[in-house]
Amino acid sequence: MINVNEYFEGAVKSLAYTSAEGKSTIGVIEPGEYEFGTSQHETMKVIEGTLHALLPGGESTWQAYTNGESFEIEANQNFKVKADTQVSYLCKYR
């Protein structure tokens, strides 16, 4: 079953699915800045575009991630992302 997720008044949309590798979402982020929370460990991989992330753990510098690059966030954490153009991503959960 594919589930549709929509956040921030439609500025972030994703499709959630389960494969042999586990639960994942694939989506698009419109230009802007957004804060997310995790309920489980996430690996977020940028498919196309540049996504800037402010990760938990005392980080105060935004890091840029582009095509093929990824970052991880532990469960029960908040993190921020911002995009200057549309960005597509794949998020895997474990």
N, C-alpha and C positions, 0 to 999 in steps of 0.2 A: 504494500500500500504506500502510495506517495502522499505526503501531507504538505500543504502549502502554508508557509509562515510569512507573516508580514509584520514589520516593526516600524516605529517612528513614522506613522501616517503614510506607510507605503514606500518610504525612502530606502528601506532594506527589505528585500524579499528573498526567500529561499524555498527550495524543495527538499523535504526530509525523506530519507529512505533508509532501508536496512539491506545490506548486502552480506556476502559471506565474510567480509572483513569487519562487520559491525555497523553501528549507526553513523550516518553522515548527513550533511546538508550541503547543497550547492546553491550559490546565490549571487546576487548583485547588490552592490552598495552604491547609492547615488552620492554625488559630492556633498560633503558635510562632515560634522563631527558627532560621534555616537558613543554611548557608554553601554557596555554589556556586562552581564553577570553570568557565571558558570555554575552549573549544578554537578558537573563531572569534568574530568580532564578533557581538554580540547587541543587538537592540533589544527591550526588554521593555515591553509596554503593559498597563496595568491595565484590565481590562474592567469589573469590579465589585468594590467594596470599597476599602479603603485598605491599601497596602503600604508599609512603611517600608524604606528601603534605605540601607546603608552601603557606598558605592562606593569602588573602589580609587583610588589616587593621593593618599594622605595625608589623605583625608577622615576627620574624626573626629565628624561630626555626622550623625545619621540624618535622611534627607529623606523626607517623606511624598508618595506618589503615589496619586492616586485616579482614579475613572472617566475614561478617555480619556487620561490622562497617561502619559508613557513616559520611559525613561532608556536610555542606551547603555553597553555595557561592551565594551572592546576584547578581542581574543583573548588567551588565556593569562593571564587575571586572575582573582582571587578576589573575591567580593563577598558581603555578607550581606543577608538580608531577614528581616523579622519582620511578623507579622500578628496582630491581636487578634481578628479574626473571619475566616471563610472569604473568600478573595480569588481571583477568576478573572483569568487573564492570557493574553496572546498574545505569544509570543516569536518574532521573526524572525531568521534567521541569514544572514550573508553572508561 
